[in-house]
Amino acid sequence: MVDQNLLTIFIAVTTVAVLIQTGILVGFYFLSTKLSRQADQAMDMTRNFLGPVQATVENLKAVTARIAEFSSTTQEQLRQFEHWWKRRSA
């Protein structure tokens, strides 16, 4: 049969290995929990930052539309003025 001392040593080594693996898994759990909290904080910070940026983008869109309208109107008025000036000079 199997030597009783070898069986005891095998069981002890297996127990130590299982305890080490359990410790590693517990460490992974705490690490993943910490990383999850940090990721949530980063997402909240990003949302807080992107809110004002989104408002700024909307304002810039409105200003750009107004500038485009102003440019179009000004261009048309300059064409009319140029046409008037050419008729007057002729």
PyMOL commands that set and color helices and strands:
alter all, ss='L'
color gray80, all
select helices_A, chain A and resi 4-89
alter helices_A, ss='H'
color red, helices_A
deselect
rebuild
show_as cartoon
